[in-house]
C-alpha cells in the first residue's frame, strides 16, 4: 500500500505535486495532440500514457506498484490529481 504520509502531510504533497508539474511542463510538448491520460512518477521522471486513467494507472503500477503518481488528462491538463497506483 502506498505511503499515506504524502496525503496527510500537506507540505510533502505540495512538494510532490510541484515536482510532478515540473515534469509535466518538460514532457507536454512530446504529448501534444494525444488523447487520454498520462501518469507521471516524478521521482524517476518516468511517465505512462493510457487511453483511460485505468490504463495509465495499470502501466504505472506495473513499474511502480503502490507508489504515488500524478495523473493529467491530456485534453484537460487542469484536471490533474495525485493518486497512489492501485
C-alpha positions in Angstrom: 0.0 0.0 0.0 1.2 3.5 -0.9 2.5 5.6 2.0 -0.3 7.8 3.2 2.1 10.3 4.6 2.1 12.1 1.3 -1.7 12.6 1.5 -1.7 13.5 5.2 1.3 15.9 5.1 0.4 19.0 3.1 4.0 20.2 2.7 5.0 16.8 1.3 2.0 16.7 -1.0 2.7 20.2 -2.3 6.4 19.3 -3.0 5.4 16.1 -4.8 2.9 18.0 -6.9 5.4 20.7 -7.7 7.9 18.0 -9.0 5.2 16.4 -11.0 4.0 19.6 -12.6 7.7 20.5 -13.5 8.0 17.1 -15.2 4.6 17.7 -16.9 6.0 21.0 -18.3 9.0 19.1 -19.7 7.0 16.4 -21.5 3.8 18.1 -22.6 5.2 19.1 -25.9 6.0 15.5 -26.7 2.4 14.5 -25.9 0.7 17.3 -27.8 -2.1 16.0 -29.9 -2.5 12.8 -28.0 -5.6 11.9 -26.0 -6.1 10.0 -22.8 -4.3 10.3 -19.5 -0.6 10.5 -18.6 0.6 9.1 -15.2 3.9 10.8 -14.1 6.2 9.3 -11.5 8.1 12.4 -10.6 11.0 10.9 -8.6 12.2 9.0 -11.7 10.6 11.2 -14.3 9.0 8.2 -16.0 5.6 8.7 -17.5 2.9 6.4 -18.9 0.2 7.2 -21.4 -3.1 5.4 -21.5 -6.4 5.8 -23.2 -8.1 6.0 -19.8 -7.0 6.7 -16.2 -7.2 3.0 -15.6 -4.9 2.1 -18.4 -2.3 4.8 -17.5 -2.5 3.5 -13.9 -2.0 -0.1 -14.9 1.1 0.9 -16.9 2.4 2.9 -13.9 1.5 0.2 -11.4 3.5 -2.4 -13.5 6.6 -0.4 -12.9 5.8 1.4 -9.6 3.4 -0.7 -7.6 1.8 1.2 -4.7 3.6 4.5 -5.4 2.1 7.9 -5.8 1.9 9.2 -9.3 0.4 12.3 -10.8 -2.3 11.9 -13.4 -3.0 14.5 -16.1 -5.8 14.4 -18.7 -4.2 15.2 -21.9 -7.2 17.0 -23.3 -7.8 18.9 -20.0 -4.5 19.4 -18.1 -6.1 21.5 -15.4 -7.8 18.3 -14.3 -4.7 16.8 -12.7 -4.6 14.8 -9.5 -2.1 12.9 -7.4 -3.1 9.4 -6.5 -1.4 6.1 -5.5 -1.3 3.4 -8.1 -3.7 0.6 -7.4 
